[in-house]
């Protein structure tokens, strides 16, 4: 028992140290887990023989991940992606397997072994790719969705691969391995069955998952919820996923595929969010453990002895898969940065490669010495995957962002108006709609083509171009304009733009959007006449609703929000001076903290005074200054 505690502590300590460091340096959590595994395994030798056993257990994290992904997909959405699932995924598996087989046969392997090698390298890492896409917020992009389609097809394709491998057995290798397959056969419901019976069992199991998930899960969860014990609900969720995985395993199907189907069935369940919340922590922990075991399982003795061959094969695998994926991306219209995301994301071998490799060795298809080397190649390609995503983030994406804006020249601005709005995003669009509803002539500038198209759909005159460029502002009529609204989504460009306009066109009234208090002060220093924080008034509104929800009368809650605004304005000059001192390095937190304590005390006093509701005629009306 003591040994298990020590090993668990070592694995967890390695993760706690390595993953935050990897995230801090922008390398992603997956690479952190892999490095942690290498350090505690081959480098320090703190873990060893138990790694492969733990890896089989940790692979259940992939099953949980597919279950959660399934719950995010509506069955209609799954049907809508059938072309990409079958066409793109099918071609990727067939072409990659053929290319891998050709290379292996060229290197002197028998065709049966070469075919098994091709199948092993045809699959990519579902765990690494989906985890990284989710981490980077790329799951909903075109490249991310297509990558998911291919990964899902690969998981399905593993089933016929496992059925095909025993048929490729080489007589010369029999007798040396294969004992474990007989052990596993005792846990199979389809071992020894004729083909038609095997097919019936498989269809029946899939039907049981779908029908049971739809009709039986709801009464089961309602029964559990009535107990009022959260831990029982967690146990039920785990029982459901483990049970489906076990059912799929005993009929020789992919547990991940069965879990995915169950997730799709439960996608519209009222218990969906509770299930996600209960399973998510287990999924994350098991996936992390899986990545650590991949790193810890690298055999450095073989790697040192054959490092040239292993590295060459690893790079060759990534290069060949990348070329095939890039060609398929072009064929299926996955363009620009999405095509590279799809290509670089799927260019590695995957965790199912270890399963197929072990199965091939057990069934006398791949010799043990070649199997050891190929397992290193699979692990190396997985190890390099986070680096491919870094290439995408730091080289590919910036280039396409620049070229997408540079490819199209700025529009010819052929109209001028007394109001110019710079920026047509979520903030600027509201300003535009309000002005347009009151028949105020406006000209809109934005360097995001999609935002311009959105504004044009509501018949607002808008032009593509960088609003911070002085020549475009002059063509838009800044010299004759009365008002400039600066709503662009860039701190530095906003400040520079305000400085330029107030220096050369001081008669233009400038309204600017700020990100926070510090940015607001920067804009005021630059000369902005009026500054509004993008979250200030929405936060006040929500705060008023919070007071109402706690029993405060709605009118009283409104008075309290007015008091908050009045208190901020009363101390605005002091706050601004304190901020300037901090910016100049004269004083740091003490004065700023004392000032906020004073502000909070004044706010508390203001909140408890009696307020009178002002009459409409007493409310001052703001009028813009006359243009000089």
N, C-alpha and C positions, 0 to 999 in steps of 0.2 A: 504493500500500500504506500509506503514511504517513497519508493521509486516512482510511482505514478504521480504523487504530489510534486516531486522534484521536477519530473519531466514536464508536467503541466505548467509549473512556474517558469521553467526555461522558455517554453514556447510563448507564453503570454508576455514575459519580460522582453523577449526579442521583438515581438510585435509592438509593444508599447514604446520601445526606444526607436526602432527603425521606421515605422510608418509615419509618425509625426515629422521626423527629420526629412523623409522623402517628400511629404506634402509641402513642407516649408521650402524645399528647393525646387518645387514645381515638377516633381518626378511622378507623382501619383501614388496611391496607396498600394497598387498591385506590385510595382517594382520594390516598394518598401518591404512587403511581405517576402518577396523572392530573395532579396538581399539578406533579410533576417534569417531565412532558411539556410542560405549558403554559409553564413557566419556561424550559426550554432551547429551545423552539420559538418560539411567537409573541412571548414577552416579550424574550428575549435574542437570538433568531435564530441560535443556535449550530448548530441542525439545521434541515433544510428539505426539499429536493426528494427526498431518499432516504426520507422518512418513509413514503410510501405503499407503496414496495417492501418496506421492513422490516416494515410491518404485515401484508402478505400472508404473509411468512415467519413472523412471530410468531403468526399465527392457528393455526399448527400446535400451539401450546400448548393450544388448545381441543380439538384432536383427541386429544392426549395425556391431557388431563383426562377426556374421555369414555371413553377406553380404561381408565384407572384406576378410574373409577366403575363401568364394566361389570364389572371384576374383583371389585368389592365386592358385586355383586348375583347371587344365585343365580337360575338360570332359573325356578325355581318361584316365587320372589318377584316376578319380572317378570310372570309369568302372573297372579299374585294381584292386581297393580296395574292390570290391563287396563281395569277400569271407570273408574278415575281417569285413566288414560292416554288412553283414547279419549273418554270422556264429558266429563270436566273439561277436558282439553287441547283436544279438538275444539271444544267450545262456546266456549272462550276465544278460539281462533284465528278462528272464524267470526264471533262477535259483535264482536270488536275490529276485524277487517278491515271489517265492515259499517259500524261506527261511523266508522272512519277514512275510508272511502270517502264516507260521507254528508257529513262535514265538508268534505272536499276538494272534492266536487261543489258544496256550498253556497258555497264560496269562489271558484267560477267555473272550476274545472278540468274538462276533458272527462272523460267517465265512464271511458274507458280509463286515463287518467292517475290519476284518483281511485281506481280499483280497485287500481292498482299501489301508490299511496301507502298505502291501507288494509292491503295485504299487508305492506308494509315495516314498519309500526308494530305489526303483530300479533305480531311475534316479540320476545322479551325477551333480555337479555344472559345467556347461559349462563355465560360466563367470570366476570363480576362476581358474579352471584348465587351460583353454586356455591362460588366461592372464599370469599366472605364468609360463607356459611352454615357452611362447613367451619371457617373461622377462628374463628367465634364459638361453635362447638359446637352449631349448630342443625340440622344435617343430619338427625338422627334424630327430630326433633320432628314432630308431625303436619303443621304448616305447612311445614316443610322438605321432608318426603316428597312432599306434594302439589305444591309448587313444582317439585320435580325431575320429577314426572310430566308437568307442563305443559311444562317446558323440553324434555324428551325428545320429546314430541309435536311441539313447534315445530320441532325439528331435522329430524324426519321430514317435516313439512309443507313445509319449504323445497324439497323435491324437486318436488312438483307445482307449487309457485309458480314455480320456474325454468322448468318446462315451459309454464306458462300465459303468462308475460310476453311471449314473442315473438309470441303470437297477438293481443296488444293494441297492436301497432305502429301509430303514427299516420302516414298518408301524408305529411303536411306536415313531419314531422321527419326523414324518410328522406333519406339522403345526407350528413347532417351528422355522424353517428356510426354506429358499428356495425362499423368495420373490425376492431376487436380481436376481435369474436366470430368473424370468419372465421379469425383467427389461432388462436384456441382450438379451432376446429372440427378443425384438423389433429391435435390431441391427443385427439380423441374417437373411441371405438370404435363409437359409435351414431349418428354424424352421417350423415344421409341414409338411415338404415334405416327400413323401414316399421314401423308401430306394433307388430305382433305380434313382429317380430324384435327390436326394442328391448326389449320386455318379456322375451323369452327370455334376452337377454344380461344383463339386470338380475338375473333370477332365478338364472341360472347363476353370476354373480359373488357374489351373497349366499350361495348354496349352497357355493361354493368357500371363502369365508371361514369358514363354519360347520364344514364337513366337514374342511377343511384345518387349521383351528385345533384341532379335536378329535383328529384322527388323526395329523397330521404334526408338530405343534408339539412334542409330547413327545419323539419320537426326535431331532428337531433339537436341542432343548435338552440332552438327555442327551449327545449327541455333543459339543456345545460345552463342557459342564461337564467332560468328561474331559480337555480341554486344560489345565485348571487356571488359565486366564488370565481374570481378572475383566473386563478391558477387552473381550475377545472376546464375553463374555456380554452386556455393555452394548451392543456393536455389533449383536449379534443382536436384542436387544430393540428397538433403534431401527430396525433393518432391517424388523422385523415390522410395527411401527406405520406407518412410512413407506410400505412396500409396500402395506398395506391402504388407506391414504389415497390413494395413487396409483391403485390399482385402482378405487376408488369415483369418483375424479375423472374418469377416462377414460370412465366409463359415465354421467356426469352425475348421480351420486348424491352425497349429503353425505359427505365424508371422516369427519366426526365420528360420523355414524351407523354407518359401517362399523367404525370403531375401537371404538365401544360394543359392537357385536355380537361382535367378536373378544374383547373383555374379558369379556363374559358367558360365552362359550365356555370361556375359560381360568380362570373363577372357581374351579373345583375342581381346578386343576392344582397339582401339588406344587411348581412353580416360581413360583407366584403371588407370594409375598412377595419373592422375589429380583427378579422383574420390577418390582414396585412400587418397591423400593428403588433400582433402576437408572434408572427413568424419572422418578420424582418430582422430582429436581433440575432436569432439563431442562424439565419441565412448569412448575415454578414460575418459572424464569428466562424462559421464552418468554411466559408469561402476563403477567409483569411488563413485559416489553418491549412486548407488545401494548397494555397500558394506557398506557404512556408514549407510544406512537405515536398513540393516540387523542387524548391531550392535546396532543401536538405538532402534530397535523394540523388543529387548529381554525384556520380562516381568519379572522383578526382584522379584516381589511379589510371582508369581508362582514358580520362580526359587528357592527362599529362602524357600518357604513352601515345595517344592518337589525336593529339590536339589539332594538328593540321587537317586531318581528314574530317574530324567532327565540325570544326569551324567552317571548312569549305562546304560541307554538306548542308550545314545550317543556313549559311548565306545563300546557297543554291536553292534550297527549299523556298526561302522567302522571295528570292528573285523570280523563280519560275511561277510561283503562285501569284505574285504581284503582276507579272506580265499578263497572265490569263485573266485575272480580275480586272485589270485596266482595260483589256480588250472587251470584256463583257460589259463593263461600265459604259464604254462608248456605244456598244451595240444596243444597250437598253436605255440609252439617253440619260445616263447619270453623269452630268457634266460638272465642270469646274471643280471647286473644292469638295463637293459631295462625292465626285468620282474618286478623288484621292483619299478621302476618308474611308470609303468603301474598300479601296485597294489596300491601303496600309493597315486598316483594321483587321482584315481577314487573311493577311499574308503569312501567318504562322501556322504551325501544327497545333493540335489541341489535346485536351485531357482525355478525350475518347481515343486518341492515338495510343496512349498507354494501355487502355483496355484492349484495343485491337492487337497491339504488339504482344501483350501477355497471352492473349487467346491464340495468336498465330504460333507462338513458341510452344504452347501446350498441345496444339494440334499438328505439330511437326511440319510447319510450313516455313518458319524462319529459324535458322540455327541460333543457339544461345549467344555465341560471340557477336554475331551480327545484331541480334536483338539488343544486347547491351549498348552497342555503339549507336543504334537507331534511337534508343531511349534518351541518350544524351543529346542527339540532334533535335528530338522533339522538345526536350527541356530547354535547350539553348534557344530555339526559335520562340518559345513562349517567353523566355527571359528577355529577349530583344523586343518583344511587342510594345511594352511601355515606351521604349525609345522611339519606336515608329510613330506613336501618338505624339511624342514630343516634337518629332520632325514635322508632323502635320500642324501642330499648334504654332510652332515658332518659325517655320519656313514656308509651308504651303499656304496656310490661312492668311497671314499678312500679305503675301504676294497677290492672292486672289481678291482680297479686300481692296488693295490699292488699284489693281487692274480693273475691277468692276466699276470703280469710280472714274478711272483714267480712260477706260475704253470709250466712254461716251463723253463728248465735249459738252461743256455747259450750254444750256439752251440760249437761243437769242432772245433777249428780253425786249419785247416790243410794246410793253405797257407799263405805265407808272400810276401810282396811287398815293394819296396822302398818308396811308398806313402801310408799312412794310413789316411783314412777320418773318423772322428768320428762324426756321425750324418748324416742321409740320408733324412732329411726333405726337405722342399721347397728350402732352401738355399743350403744344402749339395748336393742335386741332380744335381743342375746346375754345381757345381764344378766337380762332378763325370763324368757328360756327356762330359764336356770340356776335362778332362784328358783322358777319354776313346777314344774320337774322335782323339786324338793325340797319341794313342797307349802307353800311360803311364800306367804301371802296378799299380793297386791300390787294397787295401783291405778296405772294408767298415764295420763299426761297428755301431749298433743302437739297443736300447732296446725297440723300437716300432716295433712289428711284421709286421704291415701293411706297414710301410715304407721299411722294408727289402724286403718284397714281391714285392713292386713296383720296387725297384732297380734290383732285380733278373730278372724281366721281360725284362730288356734291357741288360741282360747278363753281369752284373757287379758282381764280386765275393763279396758277402756280408754275414755277420754273425750276428745272434741275440745275444745280450749281452750288458751289461752296459760298454760303452767305457771308463768311468772314473775309472774302476777297473784296478789296476796295473797288475794283473795276466793276464787279457785278452789282455792288450796292449803288454805285453811281448810275449805272444803266437802269436800275430799278427806280431811280429818282430820289435818292437820299438827300440830294441838295434842295429839293422842293418839298420833301415829306414833312409832316407835322409830328409823326409818331413812329418810333421803331420798337417793335416787340422782339426781344431776344430770347428765344426758347430752344436754342440748340443744345444737344446732349453732350457737351464737352466743356469742362470747367475752364481750361486755359484759353481755348478759342473764344469763349464767351467774354472773358475779361479783356483780352486783346481787342476784340471787336468793339466793346464799349469804349475803351480808351481811344481807339482810332476815330470813332464817330464823334465823341465829345471834343476831340482835339480839332477836327477839321469841319465838323458841322455842329457847333455848339447849340444852335437854335432848335435842334431836333430833340423832342422829349423821348427819353429812353426808358422803357420798362424792361426789366430783366428778370429771368427765372434763376433762382439760386438753389443749390443742392442742400446747403446747410448754413448754419450761422456764420462760419468762417468764410464761406464763399460769398455770402451776402455782404460781409464787410469788404471783401476784395472788390466786389462790383461797385460798392458805394465809393471806395477810394478811386476806382477807375472813372467815376463820374456819373454813374447811373442815377436817374432822377427818382426812380421808384423800383424797389426790389421785393419780390415775393418768393419765399421758400416753397419749393414744390410740395412739401409735406405738411407745412405749418397749419393751414386752414382745414385740411382734411383731418389732421390729428385733433384739432380743436373740436371739429364736428363730432368725431368719434368719442372724444372725451365727454362731450355733452350728452351723447347717447348712453355712455357708461354711467354717468350720474343719474340719468332718468331710470336706467335699468336697476339702480340701487335704491329707488324710491324717491328721488328728488323730483319736485314738480318740474315739468318741461320748461316753463317760463323762468323758474329759478335757476335751472341748469343753464339756460341761455344767458342769464345775467352773470352767472359765474364765468362763463367763457368770455364775456365782454370784459369782466374784471381782469381776467388773465391777460388779455390783449392790452388793456390800459396799463397794467403793471409793467409789462414788457416795454411799452413805449416810454414810460416814466423813467426807466433806468437804461434806456437805449444808449445814451451818450456815454455813461459810465462803462457799460459793457464793451462798447466800441473802443474806448481808450485802453481798457485792460487787454483787449485782444491785440491792439497795436503794440503794446509793451511786450506781450508774449512773442509776437512775430519778430520784433526787433531784438529779442533775447535779453531784454532788460529785467523782466520779472517772469516767473513761471507760475505754477499753480496756486501759491498761497493767496495772492490778492484775488485771483479769479475765483477761487473757492470761497473766500470770505464774501465776495460780491454776490455770488449765487445764494449763499446763506441769507444775506440781507434781502435779496430779491424774494426768496421763499417766505421770509418772515412778513415782508410787506404784502405779498400775495395772500397769505393767510389772513392778515388783518382786513384786506380789501374784500375777501370772500364773505366775511361775516357782517358786513355793513348792510344796511337797508338800501335797496336800489329802487328807483322809480323808472317805470317804462317811459322812454321819451316819446313825445307826440311826433307823428310823421313830419309835421311842418318844422320841427326843431332839429331834424336830422340834416346836417350840412350836405350839400350836393357838390361833388367834385367836378370842376371844370378844367379842361386842359388849357395850358397857357397859349397865348397867341403866338403864332410863328413870327420870328423876327425876320 
